[in-house]
Every structure is written in C-alpha cells, then in structure tokens.
Amino acid sequence: MKKINKTIAICSRSVSKNKSAIDLLKKRFKHVKLNNTNKILINNDLKNFLSDVHGAIIGLEKVDQNLLKSCSKLKFISKYGVGTNNLDFKELKKNKIKIKLQPGINKRAVSEFVLNFIISSLRNTNKLINDVKNNSWPFIFGRQLTGKTVGIIGFGNIGSDLYKLLKPFECKIIVNDINKKNKNNSLYNIENSSIKNLLKKSDIISIHIPLDKKNYDYFSKEKFNNLKENVTIINTSRGGIVNEKYLYNFLKSKPNSKAFFDVMLKEPIKNKKLLKLNNFYLTPHLAGSTVEVSEEASLDCAQKVINFFSQ
C-alpha cells in the first residue's frame, strides 16, 4: 500500500508513547512526528511542532487563533481524551480545520477513580496508611458508603457511569444536570434535582461538568455556603470549575469536610496553601488515564487521522 504523502504530528504524550498507534500511522503516512518531551507543548514549541503538518493528534495542547496563524497546512485534528476547553472551535471552523472528538471514551476509568476517592474519604485510608508508616497504630472508625447520599453534578457520560457503579452500594443518589430533559435521567429513571437541594443533602458530591465560560468558578461562595459540615467534594472534571480561594476557606473552617481533586486551575499545582491542608487530597490529573483507555483512545485517534486523509 502506497504511503500518504502528508505530515502527521502527535502532540499527545499518551499517543506518542503508544506503539500500536505509532506503527499504524507510520504504515500509512510518509512523515510522522512524535512529542517525546513528556511535556504538554506550549507557545513556540507547539507552533514549531505544528507549523508544517497536515494533520495532528492533540491532547491538552491549547489550540487557538494564535497557534492556528502558524499552521497554514493543518487540515485535520484528532482530539485525544474528552476535555475540549483547550480548543477554540470558532477558530477551527474559520480556518476550515476538521476535528474529531472522543466523547465518553474514558468514562469507566474516571468513574472508577471517583469511587476510589469516595471510599478513601469515608474510610480515611490515606491517613491510616500514612499513620502506620509513621509508626502509629490508630483506632479510628470510618463510615460506610451504604446509606450515604451522593450528589452527582453533571449527568452525562461520566456522571451516569458513576451512577451505575454506585447503585450496588445502596446509597441514595441525587443528580443535577443543566439539561432538565437529559436522556440519562429517563434512561435510569432518576429525577433531575435542583442544585440547591443536591448541595444541602449530599454527604459526597462529585463534579462532572465541562469547563466553559458559564462553568468557570461554578462552585463558588454561594454553593459552599449550602454544604453540610462534613461533606466530601470530588472534582475529576477540570480545574477552574471550583473556586480555589473559597475551597481553601471552606476546608480551613470545616476540618471534618474533605476535598479529593484530580484537577486544578494551574497544573502542576501552584496553590501550595491547599496542599498544606490535612483535608485536601490531590492526584496529578490522571483519573481518565489507564493502560486500557490509552490503548483504545490512541488507536481511535490514529484511525480517525487515516480515515480523513484516505478520503
């Protein structure tokens, strides 16, 4: 089979490490560039990397007007992962660049991660493990998930998958979605609660909404004022949705509450005050990243690039 005379750039760190996806692309294209820096490409590094390419696989790289001015040959983008807050769709359309997304591809990975956060929070496992390592043998009782109230903000692909995982635990589940006629509410026969009701009644709250202009600082002072004294807040969606100043104030004044986050406004985290709190836990934006997801999503991205340039 004759190779396609186009240059394809793989910005995504995950896809750049995936041998199956790389082999697939190299069999079909004459030129394939890999991001081997193990870093998210930004500014001039990203511009230089994409300046002469026809197709690209993007991860967390920012695609905006400033970048696209330097990418005159770019015709197609395959997006790795589900987040889209780094993409300027108006500019892509203006520049006649096609893009393909992967909605829901990592939903089980994220929902499993959230379930881990929930149980860790209730049973104090992080603290107990560290205490034992520090030569302590604490006598601290945790709580069961069974019988607790879990609030899910955003009932799309991930929120609804979390709902399925939680059902066997016999906990009460409250759901809020911006779309009051969300098909998942009908599918799972659960009503769409008001956000105020969810905040007031939930022992655990998990956030699953996209970061856009409307949702920036979505979880701010008013919402914190409606929470229980010993609530656990979980955010595996995007940094910027939860106001970090009010999060700090809330956790500082409510030592029995906890926050388990996988995402922050600035990554790696710049907010060192939060890290010093004993009731704040942070993982490095890996909730949706598993070996299984990487393999499936990387191959999916590669195949989408091949399909576009084979037309």
GUTIBA-520701 format. One record per residue: residue in one letter; x, y, z of N, C-alpha, C in turn. Coordinates in steps of 0.2 Angstrom, whole numbers, padded with zeros to 4 digits, always signed. Example, Ala and Ser with C-alpha at 12.3 -4.5 7.8 and 13.67 -1.06 7.14 Angstrom:
BEGIN
a+0066-0028+0039+0062-0022+0039+0066-0016+0039
s+0064-0011+0035+0068-0005+0036+0064+0000+0039
***
This chain:
BEGIN
m+0004-0006+0000+0000+0000+0000+0004+0006+0000
k+0003+0011-0005+0007+0017-0005+0006+0022+0001
k+0011+0024+0004+0010+0029+0009+0007+0036+0007
i+0003+0039+0011+0001+0045+0010+0006+0051+0011
n+0007+0055+0006+0012+0060+0007+0010+0066+0011
k+0009+0065+0017+0007+0070+0022+0011+0069+0028
t+0011+0075+0032+0015+0075+0038+0010+0075+0044
i+0010+0070+0049+0006+0070+0054+0010+0071+0061
a+0008+0075+0065+0011+0077+0071+0007+0074+0077
i+0010+0070+0082+0007+0068+0088+0009+0072+0094
c+0005+0077+0096+0007+0081+0101+0005+0077+0108
s+0000+0073+0108-0002+0070+0114+0004+0065+0117
r+0005+0066+0123+0010+0062+0126+0008+0055+0126
s+0002+0053+0128+0000+0047+0128+0000+0043+0121
v-0002+0046+0116-0002+0043+0109+0005+0043+0107
s+0010+0047+0109+0017+0047+0107+0020+0041+0110
k+0018+0038+0115+0021+0033+0119+0017+0026+0116
n+0012+0027+0112+0008+0020+0111+0011+0017+0104
k+0014+0012+0105+0017+0009+0099+0012+0006+0094
s+0007+0004+0096+0002+0002+0091-0001+0007+0087
a-0002+0013+0090-0005+0019+0086+0001+0022+0081
i+0007+0022+0084+0013+0025+0080+0014+0020+0074
d+0014+0014+0075+0015+0009+0070+0010+0010+0064
l+0003+0010+0067-0002+0011+0062-0001+0017+0058
l+0001+0023+0061+0001+0029+0057+0008+0029+0052
k+0013+0026+0055+0019+0025+0050+0018+0021+0044
k+0014+0016+0045+0012+0012+0039+0008+0016+0034
r+0005+0021+0036+0001+0024+0031+0003+0031+0029
f+0008+0034+0033+0010+0041+0031+0018+0041+0030
k+0020+0045+0026+0027+0046+0025+0031+0049+0031
h+0027+0054+0034+0031+0058+0039+0026+0058+0045
v+0029+0056+0051+0025+0056+0057+0030+0059+0063
k+0028+0064+0066+0032+0067+0071+0029+0066+0078
l+0034+0064+0083+0031+0062+0089+0034+0067+0094
n+0030+0069+0099+0031+0073+0105+0035+0068+0110
n+0041+0068+0110+0045+0064+0115+0047+0068+0121
t+0045+0074+0122+0047+0078+0128+0044+0076+0135
n+0038+0072+0134+0035+0070+0140+0032+0076+0143
k+0031+0082+0139+0028+0088+0142+0022+0090+0137
i+0017+0094+0140+0012+0097+0136+0016+0103+0132
l+0015+0103+0125+0018+0108+0121+0015+0114+0122
i+0018+0120+0123+0015+0126+0123+0019+0131+0119
n+0016+0137+0118+0019+0143+0115+0023+0141+0108
n+0029+0143+0108+0033+0142+0102+0035+0135+0101
d+0036+0131+0106+0037+0124+0105+0031+0121+0101
l+0025+0123+0103+0019+0120+0100+0019+0123+0092
k+0020+0129+0092+0020+0132+0085+0025+0129+0080
n+0031+0128+0083+0036+0125+0078+0034+0117+0077
f+0031+0114+0082+0030+0107+0081+0024+0106+0075
l+0020+0111+0075+0014+0110+0070+0014+0115+0064
s+0020+0118+0063+0020+0123+0058+0019+0120+0051
d+0022+0114+0050+0022+0111+0043+0018+0105+0042
v+0013+0104+0047+0010+0097+0047+0003+0098+0044
h+0000+0092+0041-0006+0092+0038-0012+0090+0043
g-0010+0085+0048-0014+0083+0052-0011+0082+0059
a-0015+0082+0065-0012+0082+0071-0016+0078+0076
i-0013+0075+0081-0017+0072+0087-0015+0076+0093
i-0020+0080+0095-0019+0084+0101-0022+0081+0107
g-0018+0083+0113-0020+0081+0120-0023+0087+0123
l-0018+0089+0128-0020+0095+0132-0018+0102+0129
e-0015+0101+0123-0012+0107+0120-0017+0112+0118
k-0016+0119+0119-0020+0124+0118-0021+0126+0110
v-0027+0125+0107-0027+0126+0100-0032+0133+0100
d-0029+0138+0098-0032+0145+0097-0030+0149+0091
q-0032+0155+0091-0031+0159+0085-0023+0160+0084
n-0020+0161+0090-0013+0162+0090-0009+0157+0087
l-0011+0151+0089-0007+0145+0086-0009+0144+0079
l-0015+0144+0077-0018+0142+0070-0015+0147+0065
k-0013+0153+0067-0009+0158+0062-0003+0155+0059
s+0000+0150+0063+0006+0147+0061+0006+0140+0058
c-0001+0138+0057-0002+0131+0054-0006+0132+0048
s-0003+0134+0043-0006+0135+0036-0008+0129+0033
k-0004+0123+0034-0006+0117+0031-0011+0113+0035
l-0012+0114+0041-0016+0110+0045-0023+0109+0043
k-0025+0103+0042-0032+0102+0039-0037+0098+0044
f-0033+0094+0048-0037+0089+0052-0034+0089+0059
i-0038+0088+0064-0036+0087+0071-0040+0081+0074
s-0036+0076+0077-0040+0071+0081-0038+0072+0088
k-0043+0073+0092-0043+0075+0099-0042+0069+0104
y-0037+0068+0107-0036+0063+0112-0039+0065+0119
g-0044+0061+0121-0047+0062+0128-0053+0066+0127
v-0057+0067+0132-0064+0070+0132-0064+0078+0133
g-0059+0081+0136-0059+0088+0138-0059+0092+0131
t-0062+0097+0131-0062+0102+0125-0061+0109+0127
n-0060+0111+0133-0059+0118+0135-0052+0121+0132
n-0048+0117+0129-0042+0119+0126-0043+0121+0119
l-0049+0120+0116-0050+0120+0109-0054+0126+0107
d-0052+0130+0103-0056+0136+0100-0060+0134+0094
f-0066+0131+0095-0070+0129+0089-0072+0134+0084
k-0073+0140+0086-0074+0145+0081-0068+0146+0076
e-0062+0146+0079-0056+0147+0075-0055+0141+0071
l-0056+0135+0073-0055+0129+0069-0060+0130+0063
k-0066+0132+0064-0071+0132+0059-0069+0138+0054
k-0067+0143+0056-0065+0149+0052-0059+0147+0048
n-0054+0143+0050-0049+0140+0047-0050+0134+0043
k-0056+0132+0043-0058+0126+0039-0054+0119+0041
i-0053+0119+0048-0050+0113+0050-0055+0108+0053
k-0055+0102+0051-0060+0097+0054-0057+0095+0060
i-0061+0093+0065-0059+0090+0071-0064+0084+0073
k-0061+0079+0076-0065+0073+0078-0063+0072+0086
l-0068+0071+0090-0068+0071+0097-0069+0063+0099
q-0068+0062+0106-0069+0056+0109-0074+0056+0115
p-0080+0058+0114-0084+0059+0120-0085+0052+0123
g-0084+0052+0130-0086+0046+0134-0081+0040+0134
i-0075+0041+0130-0070+0036+0129-0067+0034+0136
n-0066+0038+0141-0063+0036+0147-0068+0036+0153
k-0074+0036+0152-0079+0036+0157-0079+0031+0162
r-0077+0025+0161-0076+0020+0166-0070+0021+0170
a-0065+0023+0167-0059+0025+0171-0060+0030+0176
v-0063+0036+0174-0065+0041+0178-0069+0039+0184
s-0075+0036+0182-0080+0034+0187-0077+0029+0192
e-0072+0024+0190-0069+0020+0195-0065+0024+0200
f-0061+0029+0197-0057+0033+0201-0061+0037+0206
v-0067+0040+0204-0071+0043+0209-0073+0039+0214
l-0075+0032+0212-0077+0028+0218-0072+0026+0223
n-0065+0026+0220-0060+0025+0224-0059+0031+0229
f-0060+0037+0227-0060+0043+0231-0065+0043+0236
i-0071+0041+0234-0077+0041+0239-0075+0036+0245
i-0073+0030+0243-0072+0025+0249-0066+0027+0253
s-0061+0030+0249-0055+0033+0253-0057+0038+0258
s-0061+0042+0256-0064+0048+0260-0067+0045+0266
l-0072+0041+0265-0076+0038+0270-0072+0034+0275
r-0067+0030+0273-0064+0025+0277-0057+0028+0280
n-0055+0034+0278-0049+0038+0280-0043+0034+0278
t-0043+0030+0272-0037+0026+0271-0031+0029+0270
n-0031+0035+0267-0025+0039+0265-0021+0040+0272
k-0025+0043+0277-0022+0045+0283-0020+0038+0287
l-0024+0033+0287-0022+0027+0290-0016+0024+0288
i-0015+0024+0281-0009+0021+0278-0003+0025+0280
n-0003+0032+0280+0002+0036+0282+0004+0035+0290
d-0001+0035+0294+0000+0034+0301+0004+0028+0302
v+0002+0022+0299+0005+0016+0300+0013+0017+0298
k+0014+0020+0293+0021+0021+0290+0025+0025+0295
n+0021+0029+0299+0025+0034+0304+0024+0031+0311
n+0024+0024+0311+0024+0020+0317+0019+0022+0322
s+0013+0023+0319+0007+0024+0323+0002+0018+0322
w-0002+0017+0326-0007+0011+0325-0014+0014+0328
p-0017+0018+0324-0023+0022+0326-0029+0018+0327
f-0034+0020+0331-0040+0017+0332-0046+0022+0330
i-0046+0022+0323-0051+0027+0320-0056+0024+0316
f-0062+0025+0317-0068+0022+0314-0070+0026+0308
g-0070+0023+0302-0073+0026+0296-0080+0025+0295
r-0083+0027+0289-0090+0026+0288-0091+0022+0282
q-0097+0019+0281-0099+0015+0275-0102+0020+0270
l-0101+0018+0264-0104+0021+0258-0112+0019+0258
t-0114+0013+0260-0120+0011+0260-0124+0016+0265
g-0130+0018+0262-0134+0023+0266-0132+0030+0266
k-0127+0032+0263-0125+0039+0262-0128+0042+0256
t-0128+0048+0256-0131+0052+0250-0126+0055+0245
v-0126+0053+0239-0121+0055+0234-0124+0060+0229
g-0121+0066+0228-0124+0070+0223-0119+0070+0217
i-0122+0070+0212-0118+0070+0205-0120+0076+0201
i-0115+0080+0200-0117+0086+0197-0114+0085+0189
g-0119+0085+0185-0117+0083+0178-0119+0076+0177
f-0124+0075+0173-0126+0068+0172-0125+0065+0164
g-0119+0067+0162-0118+0065+0155-0114+0058+0155
n-0109+0057+0151-0106+0050+0150-0103+0048+0157
i-0099+0052+0160-0096+0050+0166-0101+0050+0172
g-0105+0055+0173-0109+0055+0179-0114+0049+0179
s-0117+0047+0173-0121+0042+0173-0118+0035+0174
d-0111+0035+0172-0107+0029+0173-0106+0028+0180
l-0104+0033+0184-0103+0033+0191-0110+0031+0194
y-0116+0033+0192-0122+0031+0195-0123+0024+0194
k-0121+0021+0189-0121+0013+0188-0117+0010+0193
l-0111+0012+0194-0106+0009+0199-0108+0010+0206
l-0112+0015+0208-0114+0017+0215-0120+0013+0217
k-0124+0011+0212-0131+0008+0213-0130+0001+0218
p-0125-0003+0217-0125-0009+0221-0123-0007+0229
f-0121-0001+0230-0119+0001+0237-0126+0003+0241
e-0131+0003+0238-0137+0005+0241-0137+0012+0245
c-0134+0017+0241-0134+0023+0244-0139+0028+0240
k-0141+0033+0243-0146+0037+0239-0142+0042+0235
i-0144+0043+0229-0141+0046+0223-0145+0052+0221
i-0142+0058+0221-0146+0064+0219-0142+0067+0213
v-0146+0068+0208-0142+0070+0201-0145+0077+0199
n-0140+0082+0197-0142+0088+0194-0138+0089+0187
d-0142+0090+0182-0139+0092+0176-0142+0098+0173
i-0138+0102+0170-0140+0108+0167-0146+0107+0162
n-0146+0101+0159-0151+0100+0154-0157+0096+0158
k-0162+0099+0159-0168+0096+0163-0171+0090+0160
k-0170+0089+0153-0173+0084+0149-0167+0079+0147
n-0162+0079+0151-0156+0074+0149-0159+0067+0148
k-0157+0064+0143-0159+0057+0141-0157+0052+0146
n-0151+0053+0150-0149+0049+0155-0154+0049+0161
n-0157+0054+0163-0162+0054+0168-0168+0049+0167
s-0170+0049+0160-0176+0045+0159-0173+0038+0158
l-0167+0037+0156-0164+0030+0155-0163+0027+0162
y-0161+0030+0167-0160+0027+0173-0166+0029+0178
n-0171+0032+0176-0177+0033+0180-0175+0037+0186
i-0171+0043+0185-0170+0047+0191-0171+0054+0189
e-0174+0058+0194-0176+0064+0193-0171+0069+0193
n-0171+0075+0190-0166+0080+0190-0167+0085+0195
s-0163+0084+0201-0164+0089+0206-0162+0096+0205
s-0164+0100+0209-0161+0107+0209-0154+0106+0212
i-0150+0111+0210-0143+0111+0213-0143+0113+0221
k-0147+0117+0223-0148+0119+0230-0149+0113+0234
n-0154+0109+0232-0156+0103+0235-0150+0098+0236
l-0147+0097+0230-0141+0092+0230-0136+0094+0235
l-0134+0101+0235-0129+0103+0240-0131+0102+0247
k-0137+0103+0249-0139+0103+0256-0139+0096+0258
k-0141+0091+0254-0142+0084+0256-0137+0080+0255
s-0132+0081+0251-0127+0076+0249-0121+0076+0255
d-0119+0069+0256-0113+0068+0260-0107+0068+0256
i-0108+0066+0250-0102+0066+0245-0105+0070+0238
i-0101+0074+0236-0103+0077+0229-0097+0076+0224
s-0099+0074+0218-0094+0073+0213-0096+0077+0207
i-0091+0081+0204-0092+0086+0199-0090+0083+0192
h-0095+0083+0187-0094+0080+0181-0097+0085+0175
i-0095+0091+0175-0097+0096+0170-0091+0099+0167
p-0092+0101+0160-0086+0104+0157-0084+0111+0159
l-0078+0113+0158-0076+0119+0159-0077+0124+0153
d-0081+0128+0154-0083+0133+0149-0084+0140+0152
k-0086+0145+0148-0087+0152+0151-0092+0152+0157
k-0097+0148+0155-0103+0148+0160-0101+0144+0167
n-0097+0139+0166-0095+0135+0172-0088+0137+0175
y-0085+0142+0173-0079+0145+0176-0081+0147+0183
d-0078+0145+0189-0080+0147+0195-0087+0145+0197
y-0089+0140+0194-0096+0137+0195-0097+0136+0202
f-0092+0133+0206-0093+0131+0213-0089+0136+0217
s-0093+0141+0219-0090+0147+0222-0094+0148+0229
k-0094+0154+0231-0095+0156+0238-0103+0153+0240
e-0107+0155+0236-0114+0153+0237-0115+0145+0238
k-0112+0142+0234-0113+0134+0234-0109+0131+0240
f-0104+0134+0242-0100+0132+0248-0104+0133+0254
n-0108+0139+0254-0112+0140+0260-0118+0136+0261
n-0120+0132+0256-0125+0127+0256-0123+0120+0258
l-0117+0119+0259-0115+0112+0260-0115+0110+0268
k-0115+0103+0268-0115+0100+0275-0108+0101+0279
e-0108+0101+0285-0102+0102+0289-0097+0097+0288
n-0099+0091+0286-0094+0085+0285-0094+0082+0278
v-0095+0086+0273-0096+0084+0266-0089+0082+0263
t-0089+0078+0258-0083+0077+0253-0085+0079+0247
i-0080+0084+0244-0081+0086+0237-0076+0083+0233
i-0078+0081+0227-0074+0077+0222-0074+0081+0216
n-0068+0082+0213-0068+0085+0206-0063+0082+0202
t-0065+0078+0197-0061+0075+0192-0062+0078+0185
s-0066+0083+0185-0068+0086+0178-0062+0091+0175
r-0062+0097+0178-0057+0102+0176-0056+0107+0181
g-0050+0109+0182-0048+0115+0186-0052+0121+0184
g-0054+0126+0188-0057+0132+0186-0064+0131+0187
i-0067+0125+0188-0074+0125+0190-0076+0126+0197
v-0071+0124+0201-0071+0125+0208-0067+0131+0210
n-0069+0136+0213-0065+0142+0215-0061+0140+0221
e-0054+0140+0220-0049+0138+0224-0049+0142+0231
k-0050+0148+0230-0050+0153+0236-0055+0151+0241
y-0061+0150+0238-0067+0148+0243-0066+0141+0245
l-0063+0136+0241-0062+0130+0243-0057+0129+0249
y-0052+0133+0249-0047+0134+0254-0051+0136+0261
n-0055+0142+0260-0058+0144+0266-0063+0139+0269
f-0066+0136+0265-0071+0131+0267-0068+0125+0271
l-0063+0122+0268-0059+0117+0271-0055+0119+0277
k-0053+0125+0277-0049+0128+0283-0054+0128+0289
s-0060+0130+0288-0065+0132+0293-0069+0125+0295
k-0069+0120+0290-0073+0114+0291-0068+0108+0291
p-0065+0107+0296-0060+0102+0296-0062+0095+0295
n-0069+0094+0297-0072+0087+0295-0074+0086+0288
s-0074+0091+0284-0075+0091+0277-0069+0089+0273
k-0069+0086+0267-0063+0084+0264-0064+0086+0256
a-0059+0087+0253-0059+0088+0245-0054+0083+0242
f-0056+0079+0237-0052+0075+0233-0052+0077+0226
f-0047+0080+0224-0046+0083+0217-0041+0079+0213
d-0043+0079+0206-0038+0077+0201-0036+0082+0197
v-0039+0088+0197-0038+0094+0193-0037+0100+0196
m-0033+0105+0194-0033+0111+0197-0032+0117+0191
l-0033+0123+0193-0033+0128+0189-0026+0129+0185
k-0021+0128+0189-0014+0128+0187-0011+0121+0188
e-0009+0118+0183-0006+0111+0184+0001+0111+0181
p+0006+0109+0184+0006+0107+0191+0004+0112+0196
i+0001+0110+0202-0002+0115+0206+0003+0120+0209
k+0000+0126+0209+0003+0132+0211+0001+0134+0218
n-0005+0132+0220-0009+0134+0226-0006+0130+0232
k+0000+0131+0235+0003+0127+0240-0001+0128+0246
k-0005+0133+0247-0009+0133+0254-0014+0127+0254
l-0017+0126+0248-0021+0120+0248-0018+0113+0250
l-0012+0113+0247-0008+0106+0249-0006+0105+0256
k-0006+0111+0260-0004+0110+0267-0010+0108+0271
l-0016+0108+0269-0022+0106+0272-0022+0099+0273
n-0024+0096+0279-0024+0089+0280-0031+0086+0277
n-0035+0090+0275-0042+0088+0272-0042+0089+0265
f-0036+0090+0262-0036+0091+0254-0032+0086+0251
y-0034+0083+0246-0030+0077+0243-0030+0078+0235
l-0024+0078+0233-0024+0079+0225-0020+0074+0222
t-0022+0072+0216-0019+0067+0212-0017+0071+0205
p-0012+0069+0201-0010+0073+0196-0013+0072+0189
h-0020+0074+0189-0024+0074+0183-0023+0067+0179
l-0025+0062+0182-0024+0055+0179-0030+0051+0180
a-0036+0054+0182-0042+0050+0183-0044+0046+0177
g-0043+0049+0171-0046+0046+0165-0040+0042+0161
s-0034+0041+0165-0029+0038+0161-0027+0031+0164
t-0029+0026+0160-0027+0019+0162-0023+0016+0155
v-0020+0011+0156-0017+0007+0151-0023+0006+0146
e-0028+0003+0148-0034+0001+0143-0036+0007+0139
v-0037+0013+0143-0040+0019+0139-0035+0021+0134
s-0029+0022+0136-0023+0024+0132-0023+0020+0126
e-0024+0014+0126-0023+0009+0120-0029+0011+0116
e-0035+0011+0118-0041+0012+0114-0041+0019+0111
a-0040+0024+0115-0040+0031+0113-0035+0032+0108
s-0029+0030+0109-0023+0031+0104-0025+0028+0098
l-0027+0022+0097-0029+0018+0091-0035+0022+0088
d-0039+0024+0092-0045+0028+0089-0043+0034+0086
c-0038+0038+0089-0036+0044+0086-0032+0043+0079
a-0028+0038+0079-0024+0036+0073-0028+0034+0068
q-0034+0030+0069-0038+0028+0064-0042+0034+0061
k-0044+0039+0065-0048+0045+0063-0043+0049+0058
v-0037+0049+0060-0032+0053+0055-0032+0049+0048
i-0031+0043+0049-0030+0039+0042-0037+0039+0038
n-0043+0039+0042-0049+0039+0038-0050+0046+0034
f-0048+0051+0038-0048+0058+0035-0044+0059+0029
f-0038+0057+0029-0033+0058+0023-0034+0052+0018
s-0038+0047+0019-0039+0042+0014-0045+0043+0010
q-0049+0049+0012-0055+0050+0008-0053+0052+0001
***
